[in-house]
């Protein structure tokens, strides 16, 4: 399951989630800081749990950074396109991050270390806001999404082994339910259809775990 046996871009769209977008006034640094300091109730979506249970082993701990870049005109999300030869999520759009190392004191440390290794973003530019609930992937990872503001100017340098491209997408686009597509597929040896979200943006196809974690950020900020 490390590499999908199907092309998600060719699958038909089952439905559009369609919820209203996160209001523009909430996509500001001051509001985001305040939201992460609150304990307002909200309900995350759950993904991939039946698939993970079928693996018969505990999921591997990992963490990713959700880097919200404070551009002059709007906040963007920094994303990467993974190289095609990797064992896990090869060629997919991804958030910077990876497996927890034994030297990491917590998920934040993992996310910051992996981000610097993958895209060269130094922690001095990163203001951590908080974390979202762990996300289980179909490839057997338990991922902690760490949400942070990123303060320009900064320099990036992609790790050529892991990262084929670094790009940014407007956060307002990603946090609009009108851009959240549901698609599904039948997989050999797995009962039932597997459904997942996709968020195509220009030439980039955001889907799978990255889209799922963005859905939870969407719910968190709409609550």
N, C-alpha and C positions, 0 to 999 in steps of 0.2 A: 504493500500500500504506500510505499515511499514516493512512487511516481504514479500519477493517475493513468488508468488504462483507457481514458476517454478524453476528448477535447471539450472542455466545458463551453467554449465559445460557439460550438456548433449545435449545442442543445437548444431546443425551443424554450422560450420564456413561458413558464406556467402562469405567473401572475406578477403584478407589481405590488409591493407592500403598501405604498400609497399614503402613509401617514404624513401629516403636515411637517414641514421642515422645522428644525430648531430655529427659533426666532433670532434675527440678526443681532439684537441687543445682547443675546447670550454668548455670542461668538466674539467676546472681548476679554482681554486678559483679566481685568478686574472682576468680571462676573465669574469667569472660570475659577479664579482663585477662591472666591467666596463659595462657589458650589462644592468644591472639594473639601472645604472646611466644615460643611454641613453634614448632617446624618439624615437627610430626607429619604423616606422609603421609596424604593423603586424595584422593579422586577426584571432581572436579566433573562435573556433567552438562553436555553440550554441546547448544546450542539454535540453531536458525535458520541454521546455517552454509550448508547448500545454498541456502537462499533468498537469503542475502547474496551468495553467489558468482554467482548469476544476474543480479545487478544490474549487474555489469560495472564497478563503481567501488569505490574503497576506502571502507570504512565511516567515518562521521563520528565523531571522538572526543567522548566525553561522560563525565560522572560523576554519580552520585547519592549521596546520604547515606542510610544506614540508621540512623535516629535511635532508639536504644534508650533509652526514657525511664525513669528510675529512680523509679517511683512507690513509695509506702510499702508497698503490699500486693503488688505484682508489677511486673515490667518490661513495658512496652508498646512497640509500634512506632508511631511517628508516620507517618501517611500522608496523602495529599491526593487529592481528587477533582478532576480537571482540568476546566476549562471546556469547553463543547461546541463552541466555534468554532475551537479551535486546529487547526493543520495536522497535528501529530503526536500520536497517542494521545489524541485529543479525547474528553472525557467519561470517561476511564478512571481507575481508582485507580492512583496513582503514588507513587513515592518522590520527595522533593524533589531537583531536580538539573536538568542541562541540558548544552548543548554546551560544550566547552572553548573559552575565550576566549584570544586571543593574549597577554593580560596574566597569565594563570594560570600559576604556576610548576610546578604538578603537578595530579594528579587531586584531591588533598585540597583544594587551593585552589579548584578548580572547584566541588566539592561544597559547601564552606562558603559560597562566594559565592552560588551559586544558592539554597541553603537560606535564607540571610538575605533574598535578594530575593523569594523566593516566599512564605515563611511568616513572615518577620520574626524568626526565631530567631537571636539574636546568638551569634557564635563563643565568647564567654566561658562559655557554658553547655555547650559541646560538648567532650568528651574523645575524641579519635580513637584507636581501638584498632588499626586496620589496614585492609587492603583485601582483597577477594576477587578471583578471576580475572575478567578482562574478560568481558562478556556481549555477544554479538552479537544484535541485534534484527532482526526482519523488516522494519523500517522503515529499515534501513541505518545504525544507530548501533553503535559499539563502546563499551560502557558499563563504566566502572570503578565497582563498588560500594564505597563507603567506609563502614566500620562504626564507629559511635561511641556512647558513652554520653552521655546528655543529663541534666543536673542541674537539677531544679526548685529554686526557682520561676522561671518565665520567662514572658514575654509573647509572644504571637504576633499577627501581622497579615498576613492573606492578601493577596497581590497579586490584585486582582479580575479582571485580564485573564487570568491563568493558572489561578487556584485558585478552585474553587467551594466547597470545604469542606476543613477540616482535622479529622482525627479520629485516634483511637488504637485499636489492637487488641491484646489480650493476646498477648505473645510466645509464651506456652505454647501457645496455639491454633494459631498459624502454624507452630510447630515440632513439630507432631504429624502424622505421616504418615497418620493416619486422617482428617485434614481436607484431604488433597491429592487432588483429583480430576483424572483425565485425560479430556480431551475431544478431539475431532478434527473436521476439516472438509476438504472438497475445495474448492480455490480455482481459479478460471479461469486457465489458462495456466501452472499450476505442477504438475509431475508428482508423483503420490503424495499421500497425505493428510497434512495438517499437524496434528500433535498438540501439545497444550499443557496446562499445569496451570491449575486454577482452585481458589480457596480462598474460597468464599462465607462472609461473616461478617455476620449480621444483614441489614441493607439494603445492605451494600457487597459488591461482587463483585470480588475480587482475582483477576487472571488475567494471562496473557501474560508480558511481560518482568518485571514486578514479582514474579509468582509464581515465575518461573524463577530469579530471583536469590535469592528466599527459599529455594528448594529447595537452592541451593548453600550458603547459610548453615546450613541444616538439616544437610547432609552434613558440613560443616566442624565443627560443634559436636558431632556424634555420633561423629566419628572417634576 
